[in-house]
Amino acid sequence: KRNPEINSTFTDDEIVVREYVNLGIAAATPRGLVVPNVKDAERLSLLELAGALNQLTATARDGKTQPAEMSNGTFTITNVGVFGVDAGTPIINPGESAILCFGAIRKQPWVVPNNGVDEIVPREITTLALSFDHRHIDGEKGSRFLADVAGILEDPASALLF
């Protein structure tokens, strides 16, 4: 909601900001990569969204994804980390404006302030990458969205502020 351009599309000479989110989740299947999407994801609670995503990926892995489940996506999340890869540059799906890529989660040394003293402690770290349509999303907008995602991952309770 703070970055509506991320859930928009550029058609001809017009930017169309969508009021709904059809959240695509890239799923590797024996027949190749498919991207089914959860229709109207913005209406679901976090628990409902997790259930819907699990159902979509299970259906995809069983090779039973229907064309309607892959149509009209507005934004996609992909995870190259499941293959041990730290980062990637995913290609935007037709009709969408952006795709968010998660890298592998690895324990790494991280500098953490503690009462005015920096300490190096192990933390679970991932790399995020965002590919977006530069015809209407510039680097600032893309970076702000990415910073919001990172902030929520660092402090999930902050999602309540959005």
C-alpha positions in Angstrom: 0.0 0.0 0.0 2.9 2.3 0.6 4.3 1.6 -2.9 1.3 1.3 -5.2 3.3 1.6 -8.4 4.9 -1.8 -7.6 1.5 -3.3 -8.2 0.7 -1.5 -11.4 1.2 -2.0 -15.1 2.2 0.2 -18.0 -0.1 -0.1 -21.0 0.4 2.0 -24.1 1.0 5.4 -22.5 -0.8 4.9 -19.3 0.1 3.6 -15.8 -2.7 1.6 -14.3 -2.4 1.1 -10.5 -4.4 -2.0 -9.5 -6.6 -2.0 -6.5 -6.1 -5.8 -6.1 -3.0 -7.9 -5.6 -2.8 -11.2 -7.5 0.4 -12.5 -5.8 2.4 -14.9 -8.0 4.7 -17.5 -6.4 7.3 -19.1 -8.7 7.3 -22.8 -8.3 9.8 -25.2 -9.7 8.1 -28.3 -11.0 9.2 -31.5 -12.9 7.8 -29.8 -16.0 9.5 -26.5 -15.5 8.9 -23.2 -13.7 5.3 -22.1 -13.3 3.9 -19.0 -11.6 0.4 -19.5 -10.2 -1.0 -16.6 -8.3 -3.3 -16.0 -5.3 -6.1 -13.9 -6.5 -7.0 -10.9 -4.3 -4.2 -11.6 -1.9 -4.6 -8.3 -0.2 -7.9 -9.5 1.3 -6.3 -12.5 3.1 -4.8 -12.6 6.6 -1.2 -13.7 6.8 -2.3 -17.2 7.9 -4.8 -17.4 5.0 -2.1 -16.2 2.5 0.4 -18.8 3.8 -2.3 -21.5 3.3 -3.1 -20.3 -0.2 0.5 -20.2 -1.2 1.2 -23.7 0.1 -1.9 -25.0 -1.8 -0.7 -23.3 -5.0 2.8 -24.7 -4.8 1.6 -28.2 -3.9 -0.8 -28.1 -6.9 2.0 -26.9 -9.1 4.4 -29.6 -8.0 1.7 -32.2 -8.7 1.5 -30.8 -12.3 -2.1 -29.8 -11.9 -1.9 -26.0 -12.2 -4.7 -24.7 -14.4 -4.1 -21.8 -16.8 -6.5 -19.6 -14.9 -4.3 -19.9 -11.8 -1.4 -18.4 -13.8 -3.3 -15.6 -15.4 -3.7 -11.9 -14.4 -0.8 -11.8 -11.9 0.2 -8.4 -10.6 3.4 -9.1 -8.6 5.6 -12.2 -8.2 7.9 -13.6 -5.5 10.6 -16.1 -6.5 13.1 -17.9 -4.3 16.4 -18.9 -5.8 17.7 -19.6 -2.3 16.1 -23.1 -2.4 18.8 -24.0 -4.9 21.6 -22.5 -2.7 21.9 -19.4 -4.8 22.4 -16.1 -3.0 20.9 -13.7 -5.6 19.3 -13.6 -9.0 17.9 -11.2 -11.6 14.4 -12.5 -12.3 12.5 -11.5 -15.4 9.2 -9.7 -14.9 6.2 -11.7 -15.9 4.0 -10.2 -18.7 1.5 -7.7 -17.4 3.4 -7.3 -14.1 5.7 -4.5 -13.1 8.0 -6.2 -10.6 9.3 -9.4 -9.2 11.0 -9.9 -5.9 13.7 -12.5 -5.6 14.8 -14.1 -2.3 18.3 -15.6 -2.0 19.6 -18.4 0.3 19.3 -17.8 4.0 22.7 -18.2 5.5 24.3 -17.6 8.9 26.7 -14.7 8.6 28.6 -12.4 10.9 26.5 -9.2 11.4 27.3 -6.0 13.3 24.7 -5.2 15.9 24.7 -2.2 18.2 24.4 -3.1 21.8 24.3 -0.2 24.3 26.4 2.0 22.1 29.0 -0.8 21.4 29.0 -2.6 18.1 29.1 -6.4 18.4 29.6 -9.0 15.7 27.0 -11.8 16.1 25.8 -14.5 13.8 22.5 -13.7 12.0 20.4 -15.4 9.4 20.9 -13.2 6.3 19.3 -13.3 2.9 19.8 -11.2 -0.2 16.8 -9.5 -1.8 16.6 -8.4 -5.5 13.9 -6.6 -7.2 13.4 -6.4 -10.9 11.0 -3.8 -12.1 9.7 -2.0 -15.1 11.7 1.2 -15.5 9.1 2.8 -17.8 7.2 3.8 -14.7 9.1 2.6 -11.6 12.3 4.4 -11.1 15.2 3.3 -8.8 13.9 5.4 -5.9 10.5 3.8 -5.9 12.0 0.3 -6.3 14.5 1.0 -3.5 11.9 2.3 -1.1 9.8 -0.9 -1.7 12.8 -3.1 -1.2 13.7 -1.2 2.0 10.1 -1.7 3.3 10.3 -5.5 2.6 13.7 -5.6 4.4 12.4 -3.7 7.4 9.4 -6.1 7.7 11.7 -9.1 7.6 14.0 -7.6 10.2 11.0 -6.6 12.5 7.8 -8.4 11.5 5.7 -6.4 14.0 6.5 -3.3 11.9 4.2 -4.7 9.2 1.3 -3.5 11.4 2.4 0.1 10.6 1.9 -0.3 6.9 
